[in-house]
Amino acid sequence: MPASGLRTVTPDASTTYILEAEGPGGTKEASERVTENPRTVSATTSPTDGELFSKNIKDVFFDYNKSNIRSDAVSATERDASFL
């Protein structure tokens, strides 16, 4: 093996790697354990922003020439604000 460098490893199970270095100053040993954590892939996908918006935001209607929120739209307005 060369005296220096990099090595990429891709273990399929938890593995302990041992490194030995030897030179004029003596010998040194070090070890490192690489733990394999298998990923679980979810079959479901996250909803898009558009899907979340259309599911959670409800229309609020105003009376003609009025700017106040009607009493029947207060709860929808509060839910919209909470989502946003």
C-alpha positions as CSV (number, residue, x, y, z in Angstrom):
1,M,0.0,0.0,0.0
2,P,1.2,3.6,-0.6
3,A,2.3,5.6,2.4
4,S,-0.5,8.1,2.1
5,G,-3.8,8.5,0.2
6,L,-7.5,8.0,0.4
7,R,-9.6,4.9,0.1
8,T,-13.4,4.9,-0.3
9,V,-15.2,2.0,1.3
10,T,-18.8,1.0,1.0
11,P,-19.5,-1.8,3.5
12,D,-22.8,-3.7,3.3
13,A,-22.5,-4.5,7.1
14,S,-21.0,-2.9,10.1
15,T,-17.2,-3.2,9.9
16,T,-14.2,-2.3,12.0
17,Y,-11.2,-1.0,10.0
18,I,-7.7,-1.2,11.5
19,L,-4.9,1.1,10.4
20,E,-1.3,0.3,11.2
21,A,1.5,2.8,10.6
22,E,5.2,1.9,11.0
23,G,8.2,4.1,10.7
24,P,11.5,5.2,12.3
25,G,9.6,6.5,15.3
26,G,7.8,3.2,16.0
27,T,4.5,1.5,15.2
28,K,1.0,2.9,15.8
29,E,-2.3,1.3,15.4
30,A,-5.8,2.8,15.2
31,S,-9.2,1.4,14.5
32,E,-12.5,2.8,13.4
33,R,-15.9,1.1,13.3
34,V,-18.3,2.0,10.4
35,T,-21.9,1.1,11.2
36,E,-24.2,0.3,8.4
37,N,-27.7,1.7,8.9
38,P,-30.0,0.4,6.1
39,R,-32.4,2.9,4.8
40,T,-36.1,2.2,4.6
41,V,-37.7,3.7,1.6
42,S,-41.2,5.0,2.0
43,A,-43.7,4.0,-0.6
44,T,-45.6,7.3,-0.1
45,T,-44.5,10.6,-1.5
46,S,-44.8,14.0,0.1
47,P,-47.6,16.2,-1.2
48,T,-46.6,19.1,-3.4
49,D,-47.1,22.7,-2.2
50,G,-50.0,23.1,-4.6
51,E,-51.7,20.0,-3.2
52,L,-51.2,21.2,0.4
53,F,-52.5,24.6,-0.5
54,S,-55.7,23.3,-2.2
55,K,-56.4,20.9,0.6
56,N,-55.9,23.4,3.5
57,I,-56.9,26.8,2.1
58,K,-60.6,27.6,1.8
59,D,-62.2,30.5,-0.1
60,V,-63.6,33.4,1.9
61,F,-66.4,35.4,0.3
62,F,-67.4,39.0,1.0
63,D,-70.7,40.7,0.6
64,Y,-71.1,43.1,-2.3
65,N,-69.4,46.4,-1.6
66,K,-68.3,45.3,1.8
67,S,-64.8,44.7,3.3
68,N,-65.7,43.0,6.6
69,I,-65.5,39.3,7.0
70,R,-68.8,37.6,7.2
71,S,-69.6,35.6,10.3
72,D,-69.9,32.3,8.3
73,A,-66.3,32.9,7.0
74,V,-64.5,33.6,10.3
75,S,-63.6,29.9,11.0
76,A,-62.3,29.4,7.4
77,T,-60.2,32.6,7.7
78,E,-58.7,31.4,11.0
79,R,-57.8,28.0,9.5
80,D,-56.3,29.6,6.5
81,A,-54.2,31.9,8.7
82,S,-53.1,29.0,10.9
83,F,-52.0,27.0,7.8
84,L,-50.1,29.9,6.3
